[in-house]
């Protein structure tokens, strides 16, 4: 019963959610390659460890994003943070990638995975 109630509350507070799942391969000081993310046109490298995720469409609201780094080498302390988002205007989500607390470019050995949650509606239910 509790799970059913929670589902109703989520549906009530987040109308018309959109989920974009994707991944791309690092390319050192360049844009991610082998991008597999329907709804994303580009993951643009803008500085050391800084990337812009460029969406194909505008969305009313950025809700949440979750990121992971697949690193086949030594286990490292990877962290990805959302720095800014302008999904309603310029279709961008800006992220920072850290390795051991330092901004770091993703190399060809590493893959960035992500789940982006958006809403395409401003109307409450």
C-alpha positions in Angstrom: 0.0 0.0 0.0 2.8 2.5 0.8 4.5 2.0 -2.5 1.2 2.6 -4.3 0.7 5.9 -2.3 4.2 7.0 -3.1 3.7 6.4 -6.8 0.6 8.6 -6.7 2.4 11.4 -5.0 5.3 11.3 -7.5 2.8 11.3 -10.4 1.0 14.3 -8.7 4.1 16.4 -8.1 6.0 15.6 -11.3 3.6 15.7 -14.3 4.7 14.4 -17.6 8.3 13.3 -16.7 10.9 12.8 -19.4 13.8 10.4 -19.0 16.9 10.6 -21.2 19.4 7.8 -20.8 22.8 7.9 -22.5 26.5 7.3 -22.6 29.6 8.6 -24.4 33.3 7.9 -24.6 35.9 10.4 -23.4 38.3 12.0 -25.9 40.7 13.9 -23.7 40.4 17.6 -24.4 37.6 17.1 -27.0 33.8 16.4 -27.2 32.6 13.0 -26.1 32.6 10.4 -29.0 30.4 7.3 -29.6 27.5 9.2 -28.1 24.4 7.0 -27.6 21.8 9.2 -26.1 18.5 9.8 -27.9 17.5 13.4 -27.1 21.1 14.6 -26.7 22.8 16.1 -29.8 26.3 16.7 -28.3 28.4 16.5 -25.1 30.7 19.4 -25.7 34.0 19.7 -23.8 34.3 23.3 -22.7 37.4 23.2 -20.4 39.4 20.8 -18.3 36.7 18.5 -16.8 33.9 20.8 -17.9 31.2 19.6 -20.4 27.9 20.9 -21.8 25.2 18.4 -22.5 23.3 19.8 -25.4 19.7 18.6 -25.6 17.8 18.3 -28.9 14.7 20.0 -27.5 13.8 22.6 -24.8 12.1 21.4 -21.7 10.1 23.3 -19.1 12.0 22.0 -16.0 15.2 20.3 -15.1 14.3 17.8 -12.3 17.4 15.7 -11.7 20.4 14.0 -13.3 22.5 11.0 -12.2 26.0 10.3 -13.7 28.6 7.6 -13.6 32.1 7.1 -15.0 33.1 3.7 -16.3 36.8 3.4 -15.9 38.3 0.0 -16.8 41.7 0.9 -15.2 42.4 1.4 -11.6 39.4 2.2 -9.4 39.3 5.9 -9.0 37.3 8.5 -7.0 35.2 9.9 -9.9 32.5 12.5 -9.2 30.2 14.4 -11.6 28.3 17.4 -10.6 25.7 19.6 -12.3 27.1 23.1 -12.4 24.2 24.9 -14.2 21.2 24.2 -16.4 19.2 26.2 -19.0 17.0 23.5 -20.4 14.1 25.9 -21.0 16.2 28.4 -23.1 19.5 27.2 -24.5 18.9 23.5 -24.0 22.1 23.0 -21.9 23.1 21.1 -18.8 26.7 22.0 -17.7 28.6 19.4 -15.7 32.0 19.2 -14.0 33.9 15.9 -13.8 36.3 15.3 -10.9 38.8 12.5 -10.4 40.2 12.5 -6.8 38.8 16.0 -6.3 40.5 17.6 -9.3 38.7 18.6 -12.6 39.7 15.9 -15.1 39.0 15.3 -18.8 37.6 11.9 -19.7 40.1 9.9 -21.8 39.3 7.3 -24.5 39.4 4.6 -21.8 36.5 6.2 -19.8 32.8 6.4 -20.5 30.3 8.8 -19.0 26.9 7.4 -18.3 23.8 9.5 -17.4 20.1 9.6 -16.6 18.5 13.0 -17.0 15.0 13.6 -15.7 13.1 16.6 -17.1 9.5 17.8 -17.2 7.8 19.1 -20.3 4.9 20.6 -18.4 4.4 23.5 -16.0 0.9 22.5 -15.1 0.2 21.0 -11.7 -2.0 17.9 -11.5 
